[in-house]
Amino acid sequence: MTAAAPIGRAKNIVLLGIGHTNAHVVKEWQTDPIPGCKLICISKFPTATYSGMLPGTLGRQFRDDEMRIDLKGLVDRAGAELVIAETSGLDLEGGELHFSDRPPLRFDALSIGVGSMPAGWQQHSGSPLMVPIKPMQTFLHRLDEHLRSATTEPASPLRVAIVGGGVSSVEIALCLQQRIKKGQDPFSPLTVQIFTSGRIAEGMRAASVRRIEKLLASRQIDVYSGQRVVGVGDRELETEDGNRHGADCVIWATGAVAPPVLRTLGLQTDGRGFIATGKTLQSLTDDRIFAVGDSGTVMESPSPKAGVYAVRQCPILWHNLRAFFNHSPMRSFEPQSDFLKLLNTGDGKALIEYGWLTAHARWCWRLKTWIDKRFVGEFQ
Ligand SMILES: Cc1cc2nc3c(=O)[nH]c(=O)nc-3n(C[C@H](O)[C@H](O)[C@H](O)COP(=O)(O)OP(=O)(O)OC[C@H]3O[C@@H](n4cnc5c(N)ncnc54)[C@H](O)[C@@H]3O)c2cc1C
């Protein structure tokens, strides 16, 4: 389906969610806007958070503003429009995006990049212990508030449980612990435990996993592998083997599932609720609609939900949006099979995995910081 706008009217390119991939379109628009088109950016929050620097900011290695992108500034520099709103649905026939608290917005092309949510967060959202990692914009504030108000028995440490065994959970655990060691917070000391239904740092090579396990053990961070968390109460969580573990705070950082809104849009999805796309990143239901980053799944070559893939899609989306209006050939997204992994261990070092190399050193942290700051700096 390709809708034709009335002659003379500017066509609306709407970006829903300004994460890794969509933000690139806004940046490119500053110097090279698509003729005859207007760019409208929809975001739930006035800032975007760069996840690669979130653990380091938690660990007080960076200032809060260093990991944030001010969307108003970014959008203003592009001469585009920013709308702070949350969508409530899509009218494919009319080519409109709907909201609960503002009039519908017409689109000629739409790029959906609303990210993902941690699996199972909704199920336990009623527990006062829960601090889900998303939305990332408010995570640090919510965690601080929680740790400040949590009460423990006199002289006993605060018990923080992190649910999810991916690399981001490992980084959060290590950086939180290192931050408390700095002694600048009113709520030290604390203990950190990780619960994962699989194994720790899944997706990394065995040598890297061994290194991570050793590091966690040396920092007294207990890991409960193969233990799915099935309940979160007021003072404890329960694993599927029936064991109960005391906790004062539960950071919920499990693997990515589709945000509920994606299922309401009337677009074909993959088995997990993410929008099904072709290699051009266009929805299989409607070719005016692109789905990028965590929100989309390229059905022919699905890739893990990770920022590196969202970033690799940037030039493809930018090229294909222009090609859509010019009726010129589109480019295909081919995910790379492996990528450089750098894991912040919170102590001024990082763990690198690249090909067969695994190392844990200060130079890795300097490399990671350089890459992260260079990336986020382009939008700030
Ligand atoms: C702590 C942590 C660390 C991570 N570290 C790494 C890493 O080092 N390397 C890596 O490759 N991956 C990492 N990831 C994964 C990475 O963050 C995601 O894969 C990446 O953010 C996906 O990019 P995205 O653009 O799809 O979504 P996001 O970056 O999440 O952006 C989506 C945006 O859409 C907004 N939004 C959501 N819903 C709506 C709505 N209904 N309407 C409007 N706006 C909306 C959100 O507020 C957000 O700003 C990490 C994840 C976490 C949680």
The ligand as an ORCA input file, in Angstrom:
! r2SCAN-3c Opt
* xyz 0 1
  C      20.860     -1.294     31.151
  C      20.946     -1.652     29.701
  C      22.178     -1.652     29.071
  C      22.273     -2.013     27.738
  N      23.508     -2.008     27.153
  C      23.626     -2.364     25.861
  C      24.907     -2.374     25.254
  O      25.924     -2.074     25.885
  N      24.984     -2.753     23.950
  C      23.869     -3.097     23.237
  O      23.993     -3.431     22.056
  N      22.638     -3.092     23.789
  C      22.491     -2.732     25.071
  N      21.246     -2.725     25.651
  C      20.059     -3.008     24.816
  C      19.669     -1.698     24.114
  O      19.383     -0.716     25.062
  C      18.443     -1.846     23.218
  O      18.617     -2.926     22.352
  C      18.283     -0.554     22.424
  O      17.993      0.500     23.304
  C      17.184     -0.661     21.389
  O      17.061      0.579     20.754
  P      15.653      1.116     20.294
  O      15.884      2.355     19.523
  O      14.888      0.022     19.668
  O      14.859      1.431     21.641
  P      15.162      2.450     22.817
  O      16.569      2.886     22.819
  O      14.614      1.820     24.042
  O      14.264      3.701     22.418
  C      12.869      3.636     22.367
  C      12.331      5.008     22.737
  O      10.912      5.025     22.506
  C      10.254      5.642     23.615
  N       8.900      5.093     23.693
  C       8.531      3.907     24.218
  N       7.204      3.734     24.051
  C       6.744      4.820     23.397
  C       5.458      5.213     22.945
  N       4.382      4.442     23.100
  N       5.327      6.409     22.333
  C       6.435      7.193     22.146
  N       7.672      6.876     22.560
  C       7.828      5.699     23.176
  C      11.117      5.282     24.813
  O      10.897      6.188     25.861
  C      12.524      5.371     24.214
  O      13.037      6.671     24.318
  C      21.112     -2.377     26.996
  C      19.868     -2.363     27.632
  C      19.776     -2.010     28.961
  C      18.417     -2.008     29.619
*
